[in-house]
């Protein structure tokens, strides 16, 4: 797993990114609305299989970088955007446990 840092505007609008790999560049098409922690799988561009032919898949994690220093004009533009796109109130994300974790917890009485 490798991580690709993406600007906030590129995450919102979508973009094409090029990553350097050991065997050449990889071109990624990032869709509009890409979120932090999204994972993109690139088929057959990962590590070579230990025993046998072929290669695994490369998994690319997305990290959206939020700007920390904005001038007055940029702040006003973001405030206008926020006023027209009011999202839900901040809240804790719901944790969803997988099937095997649920079974493990049942057998171990956790």
N, C-alpha and C positions, 0 to 999 in steps of 0.2 A: 504494500500500500504506500503510495506517495501522496503528497498534498500539493494542490494547486491553489495559490492565492489568487483571488478574483476581486476586482474592485466592485463596490456597491452598484455603480451604474451598469457595469457589464453583467452583473447578476440579474439586475432588473430587466435590461433590454435584450440580453443574450449576446453572444459573441463567438468568435472562433479563436481558439488558443493553440499555440504550438509548443509542445514540450520536447526537450532533448532527451533521447534515450540512448542506450548503448549501441543500438543498431540503426540509428537514424532518428529523424524527427517524427513526432506523433502529432497529428492534427486532431483537435477535439472540437466538436460542435456543441456549444453550451446553449441550452434553450432559455428563452426568457423566463424569469421567475426562479432561476437556480438558487437553491438555499444552501447555507452553511451546513456541513455534515452530509450533504448528498454524496453519493459514491457513483462514479462512472466506471463501467467495466469496458476495457479495450481488449477484444478477443485476440488471442495468440500473440500478444506482445509482452508477456510476462517472462518469468524465469523458465529456463529449459527444464523439462521433467527429469527427475533424478535417474530413473531407470526407464528407458524407452525413448521414443522419438516424440517430437512436438514440443510445444511450449504452452505454458499456462496463460491465464488472463492477467492483464495488468489492471489493478484497481486504483483509481485516482479519487482521493477525497477532496472535496471542495471546501475552502475556507474563504468566506466573504470578508473582505477587509473594509471596515467602516472608517471613514476619515475622522481624525481627531482634531484637526485645526481647520476651521472654516472662517472665511471672512464674512463681513456683515451681509453682503449680497447673497452668498451661498446659504447662509442661515435662513434668510428670508425665503429663498426658493424652497428649501426643505420644509419650512413651516407651512408654506402654501400647499405643498404636496401632501403633507400630513393632514392638513385640514380637509382635503378632498378625498383622502383615502384612510379614513379612521378605521383602525384595526381593533381587534379585541383587546380588552384590558390585559396587562401582563399577569400571567398565572403560571403555576408549576405545570410542567408537561406531565401527561398521564404515562405512567410506566406500564408497559405491557410485557408480560413475561411469556416466553416461548413454551411450547408444549413439553419439551424435555425438562426444562427448569421446573415447571409445575409438578411433573411426575417425581423428580428428584426431591423436591421439597415435601411432597406427600410421604414418600418412603422414609425420609429422614426426620419427619415431624417438625419441620421448620415453620 
